[in-house]
Amino acid sequence: MTHCLTLVVATKDRPDDLRHMLNSLQNQTMPPEEIVLVDASSCPVEAILGEYPALSLRYLRHLPPSAAAQRNAGIQASSPSATLIGFADDDIIFEPEAFELMMGFWESAPSDTLGAAFNLRNFPQQSPSLLKHSRISEALGLYSPRPGTVSQSGWQTVVQGFQETQYVDWLPTTAVTFRKDVFQMSHFDAFFDSYSYLEDLDLSYTISRRGRLAVVAEAGFRHFPSPSGRVTSFQFGRYEVRNRLHFVRKHNLSLLRCYLGLAIRFAMSVCNGIVRMNRSELKRALGNLLELVTGMGRSHSNNELQNSYQARISLETPADRASDCPSAKES
C-alpha cells in the first residue's frame, strides 16, 4: 500500500529550534507530503513558512498553548488524502533518510501495526536510581529493565537507541507516525492541558491495546531539548504526580504500585536536593508533596479539566497581531 503522511508540529516560542527542524525536513530524501505547523507562540512564527518554499507547509494559530490540544487540532486539519499522521517536536533534527526509511517500513508493515516511531540517536546517559535501576523495583512491578515497557505502576521505560526494529508498549510523540484511522477512536486526552506531560504515553498505550507499536531502528533523529517553554521545577513536580495518577486510574493499573513509585521519586528528589544542594530538586519534591496530599483519592475526568482551556484556531491576520512582536526573521 502506498501511504501519504501528514506531519503535525506543535510549537511555542522556539523560532530558532523550529528552523533547525524544518531544515532537516527540507533535506530529506523523501519529505512528508504535508506539514501542519500548529503555533501557540506569544509572537506568531507564520513568517518562517516563507523560508521553506520546497516544503508543503500549512499554518494554524492555536491558543491557549497545549501540546495535546495543538496536536489534536493538527489531526483535524490534516489532508483527507493522508493515510498516516505523524508528530514531531520542534527541537529535533531528522537524519536525511529518516522519512524514506520510515515510509519503507510502512509499505510492508503488517495490518496490526498501528504506530511506528523514529529512533532516538543521542539519548542521554542516565545515572542509576533506586526507582529505575534496581531489582527491587522490578520485583515489585514498579519498573521494567526492558525498553519501551509500561509497568503496572504506570511507569514507562525509555524508547531510544534500538539496534534493530522492535515492538513496544508505548511510543513518545517526539518523532512518531500512526495510521490515520486510529484517530477515529483515539485522541490526545484533554486532561493533559498546559504542560502536556505523559500525553504521549496515554495516547500510544491506548492505541497499543488495539494493535502493535514499533520503533524503526534505521529511521533516526536527534533531540536537542530547548530551554524555552518549560515549566518550573515546582510545577513539574505537581504535573508528574497528577498526570501519572490520571494515567494509572484511566487504564486500571495498580494505584498502590503507583503511589509507591511516587513516594520513591519524592524521596529521591529530597535526597538529591539536600546532598547536592540542588534547589530545583527540592522544589520538585515540594510540588510532588503538594499534589500527593491534594490529589489523594481524587479521580479526575476529562470533562473536569477540559474547561481549563478551550482549543481554538485563530483566524487573525498579520495586521491583527501585536505590533511589539519581532518578525520571525529577527527572532
N, C-alpha and C positions, 0 to 999 in steps of 0.2 A: 504494500500500500504506500502511495506517495503522500507524505504529510506536508502540512502548511503550518508554520509556527508563528504565533503572536507572542512577543516577549514584553512583559509588563515590568516597568521600572518605577518604583516608588522613590521619590527623592524629596529632601528637605534641607535647604541651606548648605548644599555642598556642590557649588558650581564647578570647582576645580576637580574634585573627585569624579563628578559626573562626566566631565570632558575626557578624563583618562579612560573611563569605562566605555564611552562612546567611541573613542579612538580604537579601542580593542575590538569593538564590533565592526567598525569600518574596515579593519584589517583582516577580517575573517575571510577564509577561502569560500565560505558559504554563509553570508549574513542571514539573520532572521528575515522572513518575508515582511513582517510588520513589527514595529517597536512602539509601544504606547507608554509615553512618559507622563506619570501622574505626579504633579508638582504641588507640594504644600509649603513651599519656601516662603519666608516673610517677604522676600523680593523675588518675584517670579523669574524663572530661568528660561522662558519661552524663546528668547532671542538666540539661545545656544543652538536650537534646532537648525537655524540657518547656516551654521558652520559645518553641517554634515549632509550636504545635498545627495550624497550617494546612498544614504540610508533612508528607508521608508519609515519616517517618524511621524507620530501623531502626538498632540499635546492636550492634556486635560489639567485644568486647575481644580484642586480639591482642598477644601477646608472644612473643619479643622484638621490638623495633622494627625494621621493614624496610619501606620504601615498596613495594618489589616484592612482598614476601610479603603485606603488608596488602592490596594491590590484588588479588592472586590470591585471597585469602580473600573479598574483596568480590564478585568474579566468581562464585565458587562459591555465595555466599549470595543472588545476585540472583533476582528473581522468575521463575518459569517462563514467565510471560507476556511477559517482556521480549524485544524483538527488537533492541534497541540497548543497549550498555554504554558508559557514559561515565566519565571520570575527571576530577577537579578537585582542584587543590591547595587547601590550607586557608587560603592567604594571598592569594586573588584575589577580585575583585569583578566579577560579570557585569553587563553592561548590561541594562536591564529587558526588552528584547525579544529577548535573545540566544537563548533556548531556542525561542521561537516561530519565529525565523528559521532556526535550525538544523533544527528538525523540518520546516519547509517545504522545506529543501534535501533532506532525506532522502525526502520524499514523492515527489519526481520524480527522485531520483538513479539513474543507470544501475546495473545489477546488478553491474557490475565495480568499482563504488566500494565499498571496504571500510571506509574510515575518513574522518572529517571533523573538523577542528579548528576551534575558535573562534579569532578573530583578535585578537592582542595589540595593544592601542592605545598603551600608554605604554612602548614599547620604549626601552631605554637607548641613548644615542648612544655608539658605540664609536670610540675613537681608532685611527688607522691602525696596523697592526702588520705586521711582516715576514712572519708566517705567514699572516695572513688577508687582507691587502690589498696584494698585490704580484703583478705579472705573472710573477715567477719562481716563486712558489708555484703559480700557475695552470698554468704551463707544465710544471712537474714533477708535476702531478697531486696536489698536497698540499691544495689548497683551491680552491673554485669561487666566482666572483663572483655566481652565480645563487642566490637564496634557496631554502631547502628542499632543497638538493642534498647527496648523500653522495658524497664523492670516494673514489678508490681507496686513499687514505691512511687512510681510516676517519674523517676529519674531516667534520663536517656543518656546513652553513651555517644561519643563523638562519631561523626561521619566524615572521614578525611583520610587521605594518604593511602588509598587502596592500590594494591599492585595488580589486581585483576577485578573485573566486573563482578559485583556481589549483590545479593538481595538482602534487604534490611527491614527493620520495623518502622522506621521513620526517615524523613528527608528534610534537611534545612532548606529554607527558601532563599538562601544566599545566592544560589545558582541552580535552578531546577526546572524540569519540564513535567507536565502532566497531560494525559489525554483530556481534551476539552470536555468530553461528555461527563467526566466525573463531577463537574461543577453544576450539573443539573440537580445533584443531590447534596453536594458539599460546598461550603464556602468558608471564608475566614470568619470565625466566631466574633460577633460584635462585642463580646465581653472584653476582648483584648484591645481596649481603647488606648489612646495616647501612646505610651511606650510599649510596643506590642511584643513583649517578652513571652516566648513559648507559643505564639500563634502558629508557627510553622510545625511545631511538634503536634499540636492539636489537630491541625488540618491533615497532615500526612498520616498520622496514626489513625485517624478516622477513615481515610481512603484505604489504608492497609488492611482494614477489616473486610474489604470487598475485593482486593486483588493484591498483586505484588509490587514492591518498590525496589528499584535498582540504583546502584551507583556505577556509572560508566567510567571505568578506570582511565581510559585513554583520553577522555574529554576533560582537559584540565583547566583550572583557573587559579588565580591568586587573590587573596583577600588582604586589603590594607585598611584596617578599621580606622575610620575617620573619628577624630575627637569631637567633631561637630554633631549636634543632635542627640547627645547623651543626657541621661538624667543624673541627678546627684546620687552619691552612694547611699544616702538615707532613703531616697525614693526607690532606688533599685532594690534595697533591702525589703521594702514593702511589696514591690511588684513580684519579687521572686517567691515570696510566701503566698501572696494572694493568688497569683496565676497558677502556681503549682497545685494548690489545693483545688482550684476550679477544675483543672485538668483531671486530677485524680477522681474527684466526685463525678465529673461528667462521664468518665469512661469506666466507672465502677472498679477502680483499682483499690489498693489497700491504704485506707486512711491512716491506720496505725503505723505502717511502714513509712508512709509519707511524713507523718509528724516526727517519727524517729530520725529520719533523714534531715528534716528541717532543724531539729534540735542539734544534731551533729554539725550542720552547716553554721548555725548560730554560734556554737562553742568554738568552732574553728576561726570564725571572724573575730571573736573576742580575744582568743589566744594570739592570733596574728597581730591584732591591734595593740595588745599590751607588750608582747615580746619585741615586735619590730617598731613599736611606737608609731603605728600607722593609723592616723585619724580616720581615713576613709573606711578602713575595715571596721573601726568602732562605730562609725555612723551607719554602715551597712548592718551591723549587728543590732543597732538600735531600731532600725527600720524593720528588721526581722521580728524583733521582740514586740514592737507595737502591733504589727499585723497578726502575729500569732495570738496575742491577747484579744484584740478586737475581732479577729476572724474565727476564733474557736467556736466550732459548732455552727457556723454560718454557711449557708449554701446559696450562692448567687445563681440567678438565672440570666439568660441572655437579655431578657427584657428589662431587668432591673438596672443594668448598666448601659443599655442601648441609648437611653436619653442623655448620657454623659457627653455624647457628641452626635451630631447629625451629619452624615456624609452628604456633601453637595458638590456638584460640578459647577464651577463659576463660569458665567457667560460674560465676564467682564472683558473689556477691550483694553489694549495698552494704555489708552488715554484715561481710563478709569483708575489705573493703578497709582499707588503712592508715588508722588513726584520725587521723594527723597531716596528712593531705591536706586542704587547704582545700576548701570546696564550690565547685562551678563558678561559682556566683554571686559568690563572694568573690574569684575569681582575676582 
